[in-house]
Structures are given as C-alpha cells and as structure tokens.
Amino acid sequence: MKTVAALFWAGFITFQAVSTGWLGIMVQDLTPRDAVRYGLLITEGVVVVRVQFNSPAMEGGVEEGDVVLSLNGKKIPTAERLKEVVSNLQPGEEIMLVVLRDREETSLKIIIGSMPMDAV
C-alpha cells in the first residue's frame, strides 16, 4: 500500500510517497476446524483464501488453500502478523515463504511488490 508522508522543513510541507510491501493474497487465521478439514496436526498458521491475478504471490507459486507457516524463517501464527511483516518489507525484496500444501512443507521464493494504484 502506498501512503503519503508529510515532511516539514523550514516552514514548508513536502509530500513523499512511501511504499510498503505487497503479496496480493487474502488470508484468514487457521482455525481448529480448518486444521481438521485439511487433516493438519498444526494449530497455528494462515490459510490463503485468494491469490490475486498477476500478483507477486501468484508469480511466486502461492496457491489457494496453502497454509503460511513462516516468512524468512519467522513463524507466522496469525493473519494480522503476516500483514504486519509484509507491510514492513520494501518492494523488490526477495523473501522465502514456507507453506503447507497437501500436508507437505513447500518453500517459495517471492519478490515483494507494491500495491497497484487501482487496487487501493
């Protein structure tokens, strides 16, 4: 997401666009019901419910139904935590996303993007 930061300098206000990281996925917390439905033994994670067309996630191989376990080696227990971590990344950064797919861990290299202006 792009935000605008106002910088104050000697009585002048300057606006500068600030980019935050973007994957292009919709997610929800893994619930105990989801864990049973997917046949998982884990209780924490984030389920990918939608992958936006032509997004960094799609290009990196993320699929609907994947359960995000970690990003760059850091555990991702909730959707809120994933949002926080991704928003602190810069467009162009390469990340390693570990997902659970068909009960097997899969590592995906993804280049973080910036949210398209028409998606805001």
Backbone as a ProteinNet text record, in pm:
[ID]
protein_1_A
[PRIMARY]
MKTVAALFWAGFITFQAVSTGWLGIMVQDLTPRDAVRYGLLITEGVVVVRVQFNSPAMEGGVEEGDVVLSLNGKKIPTAERLKEVVSNLQPGEEIMLVVLRDREETSLKIIIGSMPMDAV
[TERTIARY]
84.3	0	89.6	53.1	129.4	63.9	146.3	97.3	174.8	125	192.5	242.1	369.2	428.1	452.5	414.4	438.4	567.6	658.1	785.2	786	816.1	819	963.7	989	1124.2	1115.6	1166.2	1174	1042.3	931.8	804.1	737	802.4	743.8	697	593.1	545.9	573.7	644.3	676	609.2	543.5	479.6	563.6	575.1	656.3	580	571.3	504.2	594.7	536.3	610.1	546.7	626.6	574.6	596.8	496.8	510.6	494.9	537.8	533.3	392.7	380.1	250.8	270.4	189.3	193.4	78.9	-37.8	-152.7	-230.7	-250.7	-329.1	-430.5	-541.1	-636.4	-617.2	-614.2	-585.1	-680	-682.8	-755	-677.2	-699.3	-632.5	-676.5	-583.8	-614.9	-693.7	-811.5	-895	-881.6	-918.2	-916.8	-1002	-1113.4	-1200	-1127.3	-1053.6	-974.4	-868.8	-802.7	-697.1	-752.8	-869.9	-932.9	-970.7	-1028.9	-1070.7	-953.8	-838.5	-720.4	-637.6	-677	-603.2	-467.6	-460.1	-333.7	-317.9	-193.9	-164.3	-122.5	-122.1	-80.9	-203.3	-180.6	-291.9	-270.8	-153.9	-126.6	-85	-128.3	-91.7	-196.2	-174.5	-260.4	-301	-430.3	-481	-497.7	-444.1	-460.6	-596.9	-687.3	-820.8	-835.5	-744.8	-749.1	-611.7	-571.8	-447.4	-486.5	-446.4	-481.2	-404.8	-474	-413.9	-297.4	-189.7	-72.1	-4.5	-18.1	42.6	176.8	257.5	383.2	359.9	253	223.1	194.4	115.2	83.2	209.6	292.2	416.4	512.8	504.6	592.1	540.3	417.5	365.8	271.7	225.4	130.3	-3.8	-70.1	-198.6	-303.8	-429.6	-539.7	-536.4	-557.9	-554.5	-419.9	-314.4	-184.5	-199	-123.8	-119.9	18.7	25.3	151.8	202.2	324.6	384.9	489.7	574.4	679.9	718	778.4	829.2	969.9	1067	1208.2	1248.2	1197	1234	1158.7	1071	993.7	853.9	812.1	681.8	570.5	468.9	354.1	229.3	194.3	81.7	-56.1	-62.5	-192.7	-188.1	-306.5	-317.5	-267.6	-296	-251	-98.2	-34.1	112.5	169.5	108.1	154.3	141.8	29.7	8	114.6	141.5	241.6	380.3	420.9	554.5	567.9	468.1	475	473.5	393	386.1	517.1	601.3	730.8	841	808.6	906.1	899.2	1006.9	1011.9	991.2	921.2	906.3	1043.6	1053.4	1179.6	1256.1	1220.6	1287.6	1246.1	1342.4	1312.7	1289.2	1182	1150.8	1140.6	1149	1126	1000.4	896.6	770.2	757.3	735.8	716.6	567.3	511.4	369.2	351.1	237.1	198.3	97.5	130.3	43.5	34.1	-85.7	-105.4	-24.7	-25	41.6	193.8	251.7	397.7	441.6	555.1	609.2	672	642.9	697.7	756.2	878.3	942.8	926.5	883.7	860.4	940.5	1016.7	1086.3	993.3	973	881.3	948.3	929.5	977.3	859.6	875.7	770.6	741.7	613.9	573.5	515.7	466.8	394.8	253	158.6	18.5	-11.2	-77	-115.1	-209.7	-198.4	-281.6	-430.8	-468.7	-610.9	-665.5	-578.5	-623.2	-650.2	-621.3	-638.7	-783.3
-115.5	0	122.7	223.3	346.3	443.1	503.9	606.8	732.5	842.1	969.6	1020.7	1052	1106.3	1255.2	1332.9	1477.1	1506.7	1574.2	1612.4	1763.6	1808.3	1950.7	1999.1	2106.5	2159.5	2309.8	2382.5	2528.9	2593.6	2547.2	2608.6	2554.3	2465.7	2408.6	2266.4	2224.5	2087.1	2017.4	1907.3	1828.2	1692.8	1646	1515.2	1415	1296.9	1192.1	1061	988.4	858.3	755.8	676.5	572.2	438.4	348.5	218.3	115.6	31.2	-81.6	-208.7	-319.1	-445.8	-495.5	-577.4	-631.3	-768.7	-865.4	-1000.6	-1026.4	-973.1	-996.7	-1121.7	-1143.4	-1257.9	-1214	-1288.2	-1271.9	-1392.9	-1369.1	-1476.8	-1472.1	-1582.5	-1588.9	-1678.2	-1658.4	-1742.2	-1887.3	-1978	-2120.5	-2149.4	-2204.7	-2239.2	-2388.9	-2432.5	-2577.3	-2654.1	-2596.3	-2659.4	-2673.2	-2567.4	-2574.3	-2684.2	-2690.6	-2789.9	-2930.6	-2956.8	-3088	-3110.3	-3009.1	-3020.8	-3052.2	-2987.8	-3010.6	-3129.9	-3190.5	-3304.7	-3265.9	-3149.4	-3097.5	-3124.3	-3136	-3153.7	-3023.3	-2914.6	-2784.9	-2705.3	-2606.6	-2524.2	-2376	-2340.4	-2201.1	-2191.7	-2085.8	-2062.2	-1972.7	-1944.6	-1853.8	-1922.1	-1934.6	-2000.1	-1896.8	-1927.9	-1841.9	-1874.7	-1776.6	-1799.5	-1744.4	-1654.3	-1599.9	-1547.2	-1573.7	-1520.3	-1427.4	-1302.7	-1205.3	-1233.5	-1224.2	-1246.4	-1150	-1201.9	-1123	-1055.4	-1113.5	-1058.1	-1125.5	-1068.2	-1134.3	-1276.2	-1296.7	-1429.6	-1528.2	-1486.4	-1574	-1609.5	-1509.6	-1532.4	-1621	-1616.7	-1697.2	-1837.4	-1867.9	-2003	-2027	-1922.4	-1940.2	-1983.5	-2078.7	-2130	-2116.8	-2104.4	-2104	-2234.6	-2225.8	-2343.2	-2365.9	-2297.2	-2306	-2251.4	-2309.4	-2258.6	-2199.2	-2067.8	-1998.7	-2030.8	-2083.5	-2118.7	-2017.2	-1972.7	-1878.4	-1791.6	-1677.9	-1584.9	-1547.8	-1577	-1552.7	-1613.3	-1733.6	-1805.4	-1764.9	-1664	-1619.3	-1679.6	-1741.8	-1805.7	-1703.3	-1743.5	-1657.5	-1725.3	-1691.7	-1760	-1705.2	-1577.6	-1515.3	-1431.5	-1405.2	-1319.9	-1178.8	-1131.4	-997.1	-988.6	-1093.5	-1095.6	-1096.6	-1171.6	-1174.2	-1035.6	-971.5	-836.2	-740.3	-747.4	-660.9	-682.1	-807.7	-839.2	-794.5	-825.3	-790.1	-638.8	-567.8	-422.1	-353.3	-419.4	-362.3	-396.2	-472.3	-505.6	-402.1	-391.5	-296.9	-368.6	-306.4	-365.3	-398.8	-516.3	-561.8	-657	-663.8	-756.7	-899.3	-991.2	-1132.4	-1196.6	-1274.3	-1342.5	-1492.4	-1567.1	-1711.2	-1737.4	-1783.2	-1813.7	-1965.4	-2016.7	-2160.9	-2184.3	-2269.2	-2300.8	-2450.7	-2486.4	-2626.3	-2649.8	-2741.6	-2772.1	-2924	-2975.6	-3121.1	-3191.8	-3131.4	-3185.9	-3191.6	-3119.3	-3112.6	-2967.1	-2940.5	-2804.8	-2775.9	-2657.4	-2611.9	-2473.3	-2451.4	-2320.1	-2247.5	-2122.5	-2041.7	-1911.8	-1881.1	-1752.3	-1655	-1541.8	-1441.4	-1304.9	-1227.7	-1089	-1000.6	-929.2	-840.8	-731.1	-700.7	-593.9	-477	-378.7	-267.7	-271.3	-235.4	-245.3	-155.7	-210.4	-127.6	-17.3	98.6	212.4	184.2	101.9	73.8	-25.6	-84.6	-180.3	-112.9	14.7	86.4	122.7
0	0	0	-77.2	-76.6	19.1	99.8	189.2	158.2	205.7	182.7	316.3	320.2	441.4	420.2	516.6	510	583.7	517.7	577.7	597.3	717.9	747.4	746.8	674.5	667	649	742.4	736.2	692.7	750.1	718.7	594.2	520.7	400.4	429.4	361.8	374	241.1	247.7	128.8	144.2	40.2	43.8	-32.8	24.4	-35.3	-26.3	-139.2	-138.5	-71.1	17	86.9	49.4	-7	-47.8	60.5	76.9	167.6	85.8	143.1	71.6	45.1	-60.9	-101.9	-163.6	-121.4	-177.5	-274.3	-246.5	-332.5	-295.5	-165.5	-120.4	-16	-9.3	100.2	190	320.2	414.5	533.4	606	732.4	826.6	955.4	1055	1038.9	1062.4	1063.4	1190	1174.9	1290.5	1317.2	1436	1461.8	1360.5	1320	1219.8	1086	1046.3	922.4	932.6	1047.8	1067.5	1048.7	1105.6	1089.4	943.2	879.9	739.6	647.9	672.8	590	638.2	750.6	803.5	859.3	923.4	973.8	1122.7	1164.6	1306.6	1372.2	1295.2	1349.3	1392.4	1478.8	1525.6	1495.5	1441.2	1407.6	1262.5	1199.2	1060.7	997.4	870	797.2	667.1	644.4	524.4	413.1	295.1	178.4	117.4	116.8	62	-79.3	-119.4	-255.3	-293	-416.8	-471.5	-586.3	-575.2	-678	-806.3	-919.2	-1050	-1072.2	-1125.1	-1162.7	-1043.2	-925.6	-804	-777.9	-688.5	-650.5	-597.9	-521.3	-467.2	-579.1	-678.1	-790.3	-868.1	-894.5	-967.5	-889.2	-755.3	-671	-644.2	-691.3	-677.1	-561.6	-493.6	-384.7	-444.3	-376.5	-423.3	-314.3	-355.9	-260.1	-183.1	-52.4	33	98.8	50.8	117.9	259.9	352.6	489.9	510.6	529.7	550.7	689.7	697.5	825.8	869.3	773	809.8	690.8	722.8	623.4	666.8	582.2	613.3	747.7	774	894.7	1020.2	1009.9	1125.9	1118.6	1228.3	1235.7	1213.1	1137.9	1110.3	1168.3	1294	1359.1	1323.1	1276.9	1250.3	1122.9	1068.9	950	980.8	1100	1139.7	1140.5	1188.7	1192.1	1050.5	960.4	820.9	758.7	780.2	727.5	780	908.2	971.7	911.3	898.7	846.6	701.3	618	475.8	457	534.4	518	554.7	633.2	668.9	569.3	466.2	361.7	251.2	176.8	66.5	-65.9	-159.8	-292.7	-352	-412.1	-470	-380.5	-250.7	-159.9	-192.9	-185.8	-205.7	-69.2	-60.1	65.2	42.1	150.8	148.1	230.1	163.3	227.4	236.2	356	374.2	395.3	308.8	317	331.6	385.1	394.1	282.6	193	80.1	69	69.1	63.1	172.1	291.7	410.3	399.5	304.5	290.2	288.9	354.8	353.7	218	166.6	39.7	60.6	12.4	22	-110.4	-101.8	-220.9	-212.4	-316.2	-323.8	-394.9	-330.6	-384.1	-378.3	-482.9	-486.2	-444.1	-334.5	-283.1	-385.3	-401	-492.3	-415.8	-490.4	-428.2	-484.4	-401.1	-439.7	-559.2	-660.8	-775.7	-730.9	-792	-753	-770	-869.3	-891.5	-789.8	-707.3	-606.3	-472.6	-461.5	-334.3	-314
[MASK]
++++++++++++++++++++++++++++++++++++++++++++++++++++++++++++++++++++++++++++++++++++++++++++++++++++++++++++++++++++++++

